[in-house]
Each structure stands twice: as structure tokens, then as C-alpha cells.
Amino acid sequence: MTCQEALRLLYEVINKEASQIDAKKVKEHLHNCRDCMQRYEFEAMFQAFVTEKGNSPCKTEQLKNRILSKINDHETKPLGFFTRYKKYLFLAAGALVVFIALALTISQLYQHNSFVYPFEKSHLDNFATAIPSDNIENLTAVKNYLSSHVQIELRENIVGFKLQNAGFDEILGKKYAHLYFVKDNSHISIFVGNPSDTYLPGFSKISLPDKEIFEHVCAQCRIIYWKHNNAIIIGVTEDKNLEMASMIPLL
């Protein structure tokens, strides 16, 4: 049913003179058409007002003429701004949504490259060049750091992973102990540092019975981190199927 057809029957519907079929069609149209519903509500209120004030039934011919006049106005009235430019407004809204999504993606990529990738790079650099380390001074310095700063005792064999390298890395201008473990073809870098120096956005929280772990999987690596005492511990591996959570506590 069109707006014109609904408005022509509006008079009969208000006066309860329309057939059940016509009344049903008009009400269905009113339910889906806000403009016609507003006109229906106005006319119904107008008739009730006239009836109440005149203390007599509203003159149906006057009401009918009023509605027909509105129909003629509707047929000759130029399209409104929204109707005329609806297609372009929807296109603009769609473009805005795409722009916002793109901006969010760029923001996430920027944050990843700025704050997360440096740990991936340090791990991958070790993975590419790693050879068993016999630098006792580095190992001793790392053990002393872990013991005195975060109360962790270094273990050189963890769930079958053997410590291959140990030392200190400067990442984003901050100092981290870097432990490199190897088991067959799997490699894990463990970074231990100060939580206040570390910002890792875009991680999902995993709740374990005794601690909270945060995880992120990207194109190159799988990364987890958690807090222990006054330290943050970050695990990085290129093996995305490796459950690093099994290494907690790892030291």
C-alpha cells in the first residue's frame, strides 16, 4: 500500500468506517511509515479535540476535506533533503565506517610495530644467529639480576628447553634480561624487565588459577607476558603451536 492509498483511507479508519481488510492494510502501512503515522496521530487527535470541544460528533465532510487536502499537498510537495540525497548519505556513511575501520587498523599496526615488534626482532635475531654461549660473565650477571631484582632463581632446563644464551638487551631504551631456550626445532626468548618500562597493547587476557597471562599472536610470533613479583616476564616464540604457558613458572 502506498502513502497516497493509506491517506485516502485514513478518514474511514479514524471514523472506524473502513472494512477490516482496509483497516489492517492501513495499520500495517502506518507501522512501517513514520510520516503517515504522524499524520494519522494528528488527524485522530484533531478529531478528538473537535468532538470534545463541540460536544458533538465531528463533521465528517470537513475532516474528509482536510485529509484530502493533505493528500494533495503530499502529492505536490517536492522531495525533502533526506529523500533526495538518501543514496549519497548512505554512501557517505559507508565510506565513514570504512575510514574508521582503516584508521583503527593503522593505529593497531603502528602500536604493534612500535611496542611489540622490538621483542619479536630481538628473538628472531637470536634465532638466526644463536650459538651455544660459554660467556660465564653474562650468565652470572643475569643470574644476579634475576635473584636480586625479581627474586627468581634461573634454571637452565625448563620443560625440556635448555638455556642456550643469556645476556642483556636494550629494547626501546630499557634494559631487559634475555634468556634464549632451545628444544629440538622450537625456540623461546624470555625477557625479564621492569613493568613500568613496558607497554604491550593488543593482548588478550587468559586467566589461570593463580595468575593472569596476556597473549598475542601476530604474523611472525606468538607472545605472552605475565607479572611476577616486581617484574614483567615476556615470552616470544616463532612456533605458534607452542603453549608457552606450560613453562610457568619457568625460572
PyMOL commands that set and color helices and strands:
alter all, ss='L'
color gray80, all
select helices_A, chain A and resi 3-14+20-32+34-54+60-76+81-129+136-149+195-197+244-247
alter helices_A, ss='H'
color red, helices_A
select strands_A, chain A and resi 157-158+161-171+174-183+186-193+204-207+212-217+222-228+231-237
alter strands_A, ss='S'
color yellow, strands_A
deselect
rebuild
show_as cartoon
